[in-house]
Amino acid sequence: HLDGTGNATHLGQFTLSADFTVIMSTGNATGTATWTAANGDQLRAIVAGHGDIVEFPTVTITETHTITGGTGRFANASGIMTIERSANILTGASTGSLSGTISLGH
């Protein structure tokens, strides 16, 4: 499970809640995510990712979030967002950056 916060162009201040299944032998992961914008509108996404341990306990992670819709102004949204981040697997602390496009479908 991952809970995060940040600031993005279409979302403003946002929260992120995601659940992943990680295959430890490959470092691959799949799951779902909900992005909640400052006004409460939400984006839903399916997630595929991969992590590599660079130097214990730091792992570098790349996630692709494929937008499947949402609520409010994101009801008909589509697009892809990529997150590049690093995480400490002992503490759970993680930082990163987000890029991608969102089509609002209207």
C-alpha positions in Angstrom: 0.0 0.0 0.0 1.2 3.5 -0.8 -0.1 6.9 0.4 1.4 10.0 -1.0 0.9 13.7 -1.6 2.2 16.2 -4.1 1.3 19.1 -6.5 0.5 18.6 -10.2 -0.8 20.9 -13.0 -4.3 19.4 -13.4 -4.7 18.2 -9.9 -3.3 21.0 -7.8 -2.4 19.7 -4.3 -3.3 16.0 -4.5 -3.3 12.8 -2.4 -2.5 9.4 -3.9 -3.6 6.1 -2.6 -2.4 2.9 -4.3 -2.2 -0.8 -3.7 0.3 -3.0 -5.5 1.2 -6.7 -5.7 5.0 -7.0 -6.0 6.7 -10.1 -7.3 9.9 -10.0 -5.3 11.9 -12.3 -7.7 11.5 -9.9 -10.6 10.8 -6.5 -9.0 7.6 -6.2 -11.1 4.4 -4.8 -9.7 0.8 -4.3 -10.7 -2.1 -2.6 -9.0 -4.5 0.3 -8.8 -4.3 3.9 -7.8 -6.7 6.7 -6.9 -5.5 10.3 -7.3 -7.6 12.9 -5.4 -7.4 16.5 -6.5 -7.5 19.5 -4.2 -11.3 19.9 -4.8 -12.1 16.2 -4.2 -12.3 15.1 -7.9 -10.6 11.8 -8.4 -8.6 10.0 -11.1 -8.5 6.2 -11.2 -5.6 4.3 -12.8 -4.2 0.8 -13.3 -0.6 0.6 -12.5 2.4 -1.4 -13.7 5.8 -0.8 -12.3 9.3 -2.1 -11.7 11.8 -1.6 -8.9 15.6 -2.3 -8.7 17.7 -2.2 -5.5 20.5 0.1 -6.3 22.3 0.0 -3.0 20.5 -1.5 0.0 18.1 -0.2 1.3 17.4 2.2 -1.6 15.2 1.0 -4.5 14.6 2.9 -7.7 11.0 2.6 -9.0 9.3 3.4 -12.3 5.5 3.3 -12.4 3.2 3.7 -15.3 -0.3 4.9 -14.3 -2.9 4.3 -17.1 -5.9 6.5 -16.4 -9.2 4.7 -16.6 -11.6 7.5 -15.6 -12.6 9.2 -12.4 -15.1 11.6 -10.8 -16.1 15.2 -11.3 -14.1 16.9 -14.1 -12.1 13.6 -14.5 -15.2 11.4 -15.2 -14.2 10.8 -18.8 -10.4 11.2 -18.3 -7.8 9.1 -20.0 -4.0 9.3 -20.3 -0.8 8.0 -18.9 1.4 9.3 -16.1 4.9 8.1 -15.2 6.4 8.3 -11.8 10.1 8.0 -11.2 11.0 7.6 -7.6 13.4 6.2 -5.0 12.4 4.6 -1.8 14.0 3.4 1.4 12.6 -0.2 1.9 13.4 -0.1 5.6 11.6 3.2 6.4 9.1 3.3 3.5 10.1 6.9 2.8 9.9 7.8 -0.9 10.4 10.8 -3.2 10.1 11.3 -6.9 8.7 13.1 -9.9 5.6 12.8 -12.0 5.2 13.4 -15.8 2.5 12.6 -18.3 -0.7 13.7 -20.0 -4.3 13.8 -19.0 -7.1 14.1 -21.6 -10.3 15.2 -19.9 -12.5 13.8 -22.7 -14.6 17.0 -23.3 
